[in-house]
Amino acid sequence: MANSSLLLTQKIIDTILASPHQKITFSDYMNLCLYSYPYGYYNSEEISIGFEGDFFTSPTLGEDFGELLAKQLAQFWEILDKPSPFYLVEMGAGEGNLSLTIIKHLQQNYAHIYPHLQYIIVEASPTLRKKQTELLQKHLSSLAKVKWCSLEEIEDNSIRGVFFSNELVDAFPVNIVEKRNNQLKEVYVTYNPQQGFVEVVDDLSTDKIREYLATLNVDLTGEEYPDNYRTEVNLKAIDWLETISRKIRQGYLLTIDYGYTAEKYYHPQRFRGTLKCYYRHRHHDNPYVNIGCQDITCHVNFSAIQIYGEKWGLQTLAYTSQALFLMDLGLGERLAKLSEREIGVGEAIQRRYQLHQLINPEGLGGFRVLLQAKNLTDFQKSQPLQGFQHLRPWDYKPRILE
Ligand SMILES: C[S@@+](CC[C@H](N)C(=O)[O-])C[C@H]1O[C@@H](n2cnc3c(N)ncnc32)[C@H](O)[C@@H]1O
């Protein structure tokens, strides 16, 4: 085991032993594995997203994803009546590829918007913040348009613009629950010197879990759920949403990630939940190995994001798949142009492969794209959106779609 992994394991053991009843929630365990400084997965010096890392994301497959997304962001600026400053707040920016592409693309192709741009990066990992800064410094003539801060540091009711993220919410630590003897229980992590980390099941750590499931109209103690049914509850996503809703004066929240509606998420047949670990492009479901060296993630419950968003004034405007979203924004034309271009065969094949990956329904193309908005006028809401042409927002019913 790498030294950093040993040190992180010891830190988790110490935390467990210092806790009441020597147990911590799975959410606390996952938080330590991913975000503990300096050895948590997202803080380690070895963290790498893309071909050389443990998993791919859309921005690591070239510039197409960011450029097409920039086209949608540019349209939001028009609909919002050309605000200045126009805030783009990217949350969970990884290695900074998406930020770089969007900023460069707006500078080169939207010269009328660029002067108004203020790009904010909200990034939990100091290691990744450093990588982002280095990347942007290397490729941009100045960092004047970019600022890093926490969500809390953004003034309430101040943002006219767009909050957006790609594969952020799936990285939030989750609580795990189980049905045991017709009761709802929670999974905790303990430590035993002979067996290592051991799960135990006990009463819920917080009433918020019951409230969350009730809000989604899900009763896991119902008879359709088998005993030992296990799933996750993403309370961090709800806190995150509430914070964003306070920050927006007028604008959008765009969330791109893998996930399901509540109906699919909590389907009785999905009896071991959605938790997955990624280690060198392979996935498995054991979060107690490769500590600090593997990603741990869960699908996003998009119904929860919609329903809680509505409570805080974030109205759902559209919900689609990444494949449709990118096709609507012009990915098909990019594919067609490849055969006209005078580029080498090798390069053309590589680009075609990357574009296909972005829309592959079995992979990134099957990701969901959720658009919510706050304080838009009826006229603004009724504007047809370039990335959502296959939907008519006004008759869209997100909770039953899919
Ligand atoms: C799966 S990676 C995705 C990175 C990037 N968006 C991409 O698509 O390549 C998740 C990112 O979210 C960041 N993150 C996780 N929780 C966060 C939080 N609460 N606030 C800000 N960033 C967070 C991680 O450090 C990491 O940069």
The ligand as a Tripos MOL2 file, in Angstrom:
@<TRIPOS>MOLECULE
LIG
   27    29     1     0     0
SMALL
NO_CHARGES

@<TRIPOS>ATOM
      1 C1        -15.5430   13.7870  -10.8930 C.3       1 LIG1
      2 S1        -14.6290   15.2370  -10.7480 S.3       1 LIG1
      3 C2        -15.1840   16.1240  -12.1780 C.3       1 LIG1
      4 C3        -14.1950   17.1330  -12.6450 C.3       1 LIG1
      5 C4        -14.5680   17.9520  -13.8930 C.3       1 LIG1
      6 N1        -15.8060   18.6630  -13.7380 N.3       1 LIG1
      7 C5        -14.6030   17.0960  -15.1390 C.2       1 LIG1
      8 O1        -15.7040   16.9000  -15.6750 O.co2     1 LIG1
      9 O2        -13.5400   16.6310  -15.5620 O.co2     1 LIG1
     10 C6        -15.4100   16.0660   -9.3850 C.3       1 LIG1
     11 C7        -14.8640   17.4360   -9.0850 C.3       1 LIG1
     12 O3        -15.6820   18.0740   -8.1100 O.3       1 LIG1
     13 C8        -14.8630   18.6010   -7.0660 C.3       1 LIG1
     14 N2        -15.7180   18.7410   -5.8710 N.ar      1 LIG1
     15 C9        -16.2590   17.7750   -5.1190 C.ar      1 LIG1
     16 N3        -17.0240   18.2890   -4.1420 N.ar      1 LIG1
     17 C10       -16.9950   19.6270   -4.2990 C.ar      1 LIG1
     18 C11       -17.6090   20.7300   -3.6200 C.ar      1 LIG1
     19 N4        -18.4180   20.5500   -2.5840 N.pl3     1 LIG1
     20 N5        -17.3510   21.9710   -4.0640 N.ar      1 LIG1
     21 C12       -16.5360   22.1820   -5.1170 C.ar      1 LIG1
     22 N6        -15.9240   21.1910   -5.7940 N.ar      1 LIG1
     23 C13       -16.1410   19.9300   -5.3960 C.ar      1 LIG1
     24 C14       -13.7190   17.6080   -7.0030 C.3       1 LIG1
     25 O4        -12.6170   18.0710   -6.2880 O.3       1 LIG1
     26 C15       -13.4560   17.4430   -8.5020 C.3       1 LIG1
     27 O5        -12.7770   18.5650   -9.0160 O.3       1 LIG1
@<TRIPOS>BOND
     1     1     2 1
     2     2     3 1
     3     2    10 1
     4     3     4 1
     5     4     5 1
     6     5     6 1
     7     5     7 1
     8     7     8 2
     9     7     9 1
    10    10    11 1
    11    11    12 1
    12    11    26 1
    13    12    13 1
    14    13    14 1
    15    13    24 1
    16    14    15 ar
    17    14    23 ar
    18    15    16 ar
    19    16    17 ar
    20    17    18 ar
    21    17    23 ar
    22    18    19 1
    23    18    20 ar
    24    20    21 ar
    25    21    22 ar
    26    22    23 ar
    27    24    25 1
    28    24    26 1
    29    26    27 1
@<TRIPOS>SUBSTRUCTURE
     1 LIG1         1 GROUP 0 **** ****
